[in-house]
Amino acid sequence: MKYNFDEAVSRRGTNCVKWDLAPEADTIPLWVADMDFCAAPCIREALQRRLDHGIFGYATVPDAFYATAQAWFEKYHGWHIEREWMQYTTGVVPAISATLHALAKPGESVLVQTPVYNCFFSSIRNQGLNAEKAPLRYVCNGEQPTYEIDFDDFERRCAKPEVTIFLLCNPHNPAGRVWTRQELQRMGEICLRHGVLILSDEIHCELTFEGHSYTPMASVSEEIAHQTVVFISPSKSFNIAGLQMANIICDNEGRRRKIDRAINDFETCDLNVFAIEAQIAAYGEGRPWIEALNEYLWENYKMLCNFFKANFPQLPVCRLEGTYLPWVDISATGKDSDTLCKELLKENKVWLNPGTMYGPEGKDFVRINIACPRQQLAEALQRIKNYFDKEA
Ligand SMILES: Cc1ncc(COP(=O)(O)O)c(C=O)c1O
């Protein structure tokens, strides 16, 4: 293989959230969504060139920053983005918060499909808004459970006068769904019918597996595009989240002006010199790396599934269509996810995310980050086995 994802690089002592916040030095962290892989060579070379220059003053964002992103989304996702629709800021969460600030009035409600990425709740709350939950329907009738949208419930909630925004996660963290064009279209049409604006967080969009292809919400139809603001970033898929960058795509000039105001009010309107170089390299030259990454992640997922099937068939692993964050149903243990994760961390030194982080609907689930060298995942799974064997 051209890229060595098996290489174990120690991240301890590098001011790393995932590793350095672990309570004990020999903990294996499979929690926060970043990967234990070195960034793509094209990104590291671009950063090295910039580093070698030696001066790191204020940066201006060049045309290539926009053009590489435009070309990438056109070529790989069939989505045409005009240059003037694009705005940049320091991350997807800051982008969501600023956009909520710009386009919703305090007291209004934002629809979310729970369980969902935890920062959605804080962004909504911090802007004086309420979360209106449209829970996803858990479907567990075969070997691999999954989630579906309850469209009747979704529409009933969209029809509430206080619901003005739908915050979509496409692909969905932590449900692992890559929403199909049909599903997106149905959600989009419901939002159009009820005048609900769609904010679509598409940060996980490059992380998809065979048979599941990402559809940008704004590419579904022209009408839906006019009703949608999209957030994209190479940060998650290229493992460069610490460099902090995101792109906001909005084809409506009035909304763009308000978002621009909010980004300036929040003082998140500048990028650092390395973020600029990294995005250009990622979208300009990073395709082969992403393809190889997804192949590796899929093998890790298969290993995880085989592990549970062989050892704990009563704990089903949800179907993973995208992201590197499998969602495992632990209801058969009789323990809630907070207790289980605490015990696992303390006794067997594996750090998982309890499902409750993503809403109360997650109380019978854990989220496992499999984006690490396979050997490390194997060691973590062995520790998980030791934990459950002891419990039995
Ligand atoms: C759906 C989703 N959006 C946004 C983020 C974080 O984005 P950023 O680091 O750019 O703020 C994450 C991180 O896990 C995520 O899963």
The ligand as a Gaussian input file, in Angstrom:
#p B3LYP/6-31G(d) Opt

LIG

0 1
 C      -20.775000      16.439000      12.576000
 C      -19.588000      17.214000      13.070000
 N      -19.527000      18.544000      12.827000
 C      -18.465000      19.284000      13.232000
 C      -17.414000      18.709000      13.928000
 C      -16.271000      19.558000      14.399000
 O      -15.943000      20.532000      13.480000
 P      -14.820000      21.627000      13.756000
 O      -13.700000      20.953000      14.482000
 O      -14.451000      22.109000      12.399000
 O      -15.478000      22.700000      14.572000
 C      -17.453000      17.339000      14.189000
 C      -16.366000      16.706000      14.966000
 O      -16.421000      15.587000      15.345000
 C      -18.557000      16.574000      13.748000
 O      -18.644000      15.255000      13.969000

